[in-house]
Amino acid sequence: MARALLARKYTDCAITGLRAALEYRVNFFLTLAGAIAPVIIQTILWIALYGDDPSTSFFGFTFTQMVAYTVIAQLVSRLVRTGFEYDINWEIKTGTLDRYLVKPIGYFGYRLFSFIGDKIVQTAFMGTFLAGAVVILISVLDFNLPLISLLLFLPSLMMAFLLNFLIFWCVALIGFWLTEIGYLFEAVRIIIIAVSGGILPLSVFGPTVSHVLMFLPFRFTIQFPTEVLASRITPVNALYSLGLASLWVLILIIIGQCIWARGIRRFAAVGS
């Protein structure tokens, strides 16, 4: 009975996030347009750099591989994008966070399941768009998509959702100590997109830096699912990466809980 009641509470949180996503349809389509423009610009750039020689390779990518990476990475980055951190900052700053502290549901769980509900609509639309983009890549550029890559892409994308949520959950909790951190959110977002392979493959940073970035959690939010769908990673390495990403999930949960525990004590001491 208690488990069923708890499950119902988290389901209601997901439904709340779903309704919020449906209310902001214009924002979603603007986000979609924001994903298309960089793809067009970067594709034109790659056409100019690669020229007419299909065997030309930059950073270990052929022209087909680079265009496929650009398209998939841009769409994945939009898929996993967050926004709840602004709500957390507002609730901390205004003191309205205290209303969640007396509810029979943890604030972390509330935010997580609201995020999942919010992403249901975006994933449905963006997933359809991504599928169409892959079909175009296959028909126009002879892009190869084995079934195993498609199957591994789903858990890698789910891991990307979870890791990106946890990263920005930890960043959002800095609001317990800072009052105005909206610019910090955008700065962190730009840095994370860069070091996660959302703009260019991590190989452009050179072997030393890219090797270090391969073990950090950021790669798993964009480059890893992109490499899986682009068939640039073997199934064995994909499973290994999923295991490493799972370890980062655990680490970020612990870090987030530590920040929350210290921050909520400060929030209670200062008062709302």
C-alpha positions, -999 to 999 in steps of 0.1 A, spaced: 0 0 0 28 24 10 48 16 -22 17 21 -44 10 54 -28 47 65 -33 46 54 -69 14 74 -74 30 105 -60 60 103 -84 37 95 -113 18 127 -105 51 146 -106 58 132 -140 23 142 -152 29 177 -139 61 180 -159 43 166 -190 15 192 -187 41 220 -183 59 208 -215 26 209 -234 19 245 -223 52 257 -237 49 244 -273 63 276 -288 94 274 -267 99 238 -279 97 247 -316 121 276 -310 145 250 -294 140 228 -325 149 257 -348 179 264 -327 191 229 -333 187 230 -371 206 263 -377 240 250 -362 236 218 -382 233 238 -415 262 261 -407 285 233 -396 276 211 -426 285 240 -450 318 244 -431 326 206 -435 317 207 -472 342 235 -476 369 218 -455 366 183 -470 362 194 -506 355 167 -532 378 140 -518 356 115 -498 388 99 -484 398 131 -466 398 127 -428 398 153 -400 403 143 -364 396 107 -374 363 115 -392 355 111 -428 330 136 -444 301 113 -439 310 105 -403 315 141 -395 282 152 -409 264 124 -392 281 133 -359 271 169 -363 235 162 -369 231 136 -342 251 155 -316 230 187 -321 197 168 -317 209 149 -287 222 181 -270 187 195 -274 171 163 -262 190 163 -229 189 200 -223 176 210 -188 158 241 -175 146 232 -140 177 248 -125 161 282 -129 130 270 -110 152 258 -82 171 291 -80 139 310 -79 124 288 -52 155 292 -30 158 329 -36 121 336 -28 119 312 0 91 292 -17 112 261 -14 99 256 21 65 245 9 82 214 -7 99 205 26 66 196 43 52 176 14 53 137 16 77 135 -13 114 143 -15 124 175 -34 150 155 -54 124 130 -65 99 157 -73 124 175 -96 136 142 -112 101 130 -121 90 164 -132 120 165 -155 111 131 -169 75 142 -175 87 173 -192 110 153 -215 83 129 -226 68 154 -251 102 167 -263 116 132 -268 85 122 -288 89 151 -312 127 153 -313 130 116 -315 108 116 -346 129 144 -360 161 125 -352 147 93 -369 139 114 -400 175 129 -400 190 94 -398 169 82 -427 181 112 -448 217 104 -438 213 68 -448 197 77 -482 219 107 -491 253 99 -475 252 61 -474 253 63 -436 254 28 -420 232 20 -389 235 -15 -376 206 -28 -354 229 -32 -324 238 5 -325 201 14 -325 195 -9 -295 224 5 -275 214 40 -283 183 38 -262 200 30 -229 229 55 -237 203 82 -242 185 74 -210 219 76 -192 225 110 -209 192 123 -195 200 111 -160 235 124 -160 226 158 -174 199 161 -148 223 152 -120 250 176 -132 226 206 -133 210 195 -100 243 199 -84 249 232 -101 215 245 -92 220 239 -55 248 265 -55 218 289 -53 218 282 -15 250 303 -14 246 327 -44 216 349 -51 220 356 -88 233 326 -107 214 328 -140 246 338 -159 264 310 -141 239 284 -155 245 296 -190 283 297 -186 283 261 -172 260 250 -200 283 263 -227 313 247 -211 296 214 -206 284 213 -242 319 220 -254 336 193 -232 308 168 -238 313 168 -276 282 188 -284 299 213 -306 328 193 -320 341 158 -313 364 156 -283 393 145 -305 398 181 -317 412 189 -282 442 166 -289 450 131 -275 459 141 -240 429 164 -232 404 141 -250 417 111 -231 410 129 -198 376 140 -210 367 105 -219 366 95 -182 346 125 -170 308 124 -169 302 151 -195 310 129 -225 282 106 -216 256 134 -220 262 140 -258 293 123 -274 287 88 -261 251 84 -273 261 102 -306 290 78 -311 267 48 -304 241 58 -329 269 68 -354 284 33 -350 318 48 -340 320 26 -308 320 -12 -305 292 -29 -285 318 -41 -260 331 -5 -255 296 8 -253 288 -16 -225 320 -6 -207 310 31 -211 275 24 -198 291 9 -167 314 39 -162 284 63 -167 265 43 -140 294 49 -116 292 86 -123 255 85 -116 262 72 -82 290 97 -76 268 127 -86 239 115 -65 262 114 -35 277 148 -43 242 163 -48 229 149 -15 259 163 3 254 198 -12 216 195 -5 222 186 31 245 216 37 225 239 17 191 231 33 206 236 67 218 271 56 183 278 41 166 268 74 191 289 94 186 320 73 149 315 70 126 320 40 
